[in-house]
Amino acid sequence: MYNDTLNRVISVFRKILENDSIEITKDSNMMSDLEFSSLDVILVITEIENEFGVEIPDEYIIGIVTVGDVVDVVEKLI
């Protein structure tokens, strides 16, 4: 299940990045590796919530730094 969630999360990131040449892994840092702004982070959280039908509580959002962190949060909520 983790790999399926990871692949779906990466697809959301790819859609927001609109750049297929950037490598996205579970260890990718949203700010430094993917160069996301704080607005991009909010957008990705919203898209993840829509993709998985979950609501990510603020206390989880604070700890999200990497793509893997997003996957871990989603896994807790589904």
N, C-alpha and C positions, 0 to 999 in steps of 0.2 A: 504494500500500500504506500510506503514511503516514496518509492521511486515514481509511482503514478502521480502522487502529490507534487513531488519535485518537478516532474516534467510539465505538469499543468502550471505550476508557479513560474517556471522559466518561460513558458509560453506567454504568460501575462507580462513578464518583464520585457520580453522581445517586442511585444506589441507596443509597449510604452516607449521603448528605446528607438524603435523604427530603424534599427541598424543591426543587420544580421552578422556583421563582421566582428562584433564584440563577443568574446567568449563569456558565457555566463555559467558559473558553477555554483554549487551550494556554498562555497567559501567566498564568493564574490561579495565584496563590501559595497553596499549601495551608494555610499558617498564617494569613496576614493576610487574604487575600481570601475563603477558604472557611471560615475559623475552625476548622480542624481541630486537635484536640489531638494529642499524641504518640501516644496510643492509636488515634485515628482514622487516623493515618498508617500505623501497623502494620496496621490492618485493611484499608486500601486496598491496601497492598503484598501482603498475603495474598490478597485478592480478585483482584488483577491476576495474581498467580502462577497462581491457579486458572483464571481466564478464558483465559489464553494458554498454560497448560501449561509454564511456565518457573519456574526458581528464580532469584530476583534476589539476587546476592551482596551481602554487607554493604558492600563497598567501593563498590558502585553506589548503595546506599540512602543513604549519607552525603551524596551530591551531589544528591539529589532535593529540589527546592524547589517547582517548578511542575508543572502538569499536563503541559506539554511535556517536562519532564525525564523524567517517567514514560514517555511515549511514546518518547523517544529510547532509554531503557534497554531497553524492550520490543523496539524495532526491532533493537537490537544482538543480542538473545537469540533472536529467532525466525528 
